[in-house]
Amino acid sequence: MNKKISLGAAIAYMAIVAAVVFCLTMFYSENRYNSMYNNIIEREREYALLSEIDQYARSHYAGELEEETLRAGIASGYISGLGDPYARFLTDREYEAYQQTESQRYVGIGVVTDLDVDGYIRVRTVYPQSPAASAQMQAGDLIVSVDDTAATKDNYTELVGSFRGAAGTKVTLIYRRDTEERTVELTRREIDIPTISTTMLENVAYLRFSSITNNTSQHLEAAIRQASQNGATALIFDIRGIESDNVTVIGNMLDILLGKMTTIYQEDASGISQELMSSDESEVELPMVVLADNTTAGTTELFAQALRDTGKARTVGETTFGKGTQQSFYKLKNGSAIYLTVARYAGPSGETYDQVGVPADYEIHYSADMDKFLTMGDLEYDNQLRKALEIASTAVKTETANAQANG
């Protein structure tokens, strides 16, 4: 039996609904207005403070004001105030130099460096046929001065950034080898960057990474193809000391090695996790070992975690650095850029390595009396590599025995 409602009841019902919608709308609008009002007040306070500082500086500062330097300093100060350890502001020249390092070819002097404990710039790798190689610089050299500016912990990023620049321009370095100091003037030029070197250790291919660039996945594919032609029965990936923020390349590398699956997840600022990259059905059917340490950082750690999560590889060395966040560049109108943390990464298991690192299945600390970056890759001194080779060789024997037993 159908029930009818009176016109009056219907009107009353509609009035109630309208009142609820009106109240909710007003509540939302009021909250939004209050939020916007508070933001406006905060911004006014910021601008007022900055204006007051500017007035005092222009009235009383005894030196000369450089407007471009002031603007860069203001931008850098704002980014620093975010409390994001990875955020930074880049001038137009710094941003242009950064973009050059993301391709296989870049303009510079041809060195890979890290920060020495004393604040000097330590040379880890010298690219072949580079200006640094022509000047006979070597891994282990300590750069103490760049264009008459002494190297310190505080200006490491700035000085290393100055190694890159326009082709044909010059940079003067003072570097120390043992107790001797040498001065060289290097001319920046375009350089081919090799990112993977391959050595056959008996029947195991040892692939050592020097950096991660846009072409590293192609380098990896070519290296594995060559290793297979040379009879490799296992692979060792050495990513010790390698830092990268290039998630696309890491995803492409994992696509080469892993079968069909989600390889990388991304969790945004709201906490929502979603698939970022996946691999197809083709994969490399060889035992694998990943060599990593506490200087393996960023998306390079993701490479280790994905191979470990899937059981495709065992990890040897040390727990990695633990930088599992994604940063993005936003180019500004004047050509400069800001770099901000926008998300967090996770491997196939869905677990993030951020702040905890990727653990080593076989924890082996490097020989304390040896300089790691001078002896890495040398079986006589590199105890971590020796352990990785042992694990790889054992895996090959186990697979061979299983195949024979099932055959």
Secondary structure, DSSP 8 states (H G I E B T S, - for coil): ------HHHHHHHHHHHHHHHHHHHHHHHHHHHHHHHHHHHHHHHHHHHHHHHHHHHHHH-SS---HHHHHHHHHHHHHHHTT-TT-EEE-HHHHHHHHHHTSSEEEE--EEEEE-TTS-EEEEEE-TTSHHHHTT--TT-EEEEETTEE--STTHHHHHHTT--STT-EEEEEEEETTEEEEEEEE-EEEE---EEEEEETTEEEEEES---TTHHHHHHHHHHHHHHTT--EEEEE-TT-EE--HHHHHHHHHHHS-SEEEEEEEETTS-EEEEEEE-S----S-EEEEE-TT-EEHHHHHHHHHHHTTSEEEEE-------EEEEEEE-TTS-EEEEEEEEEE-TTS---TTT----SEE----TTS-HHHHTT-TTT-HHHHHHHHHHHHHHHHHHHHHHHH-
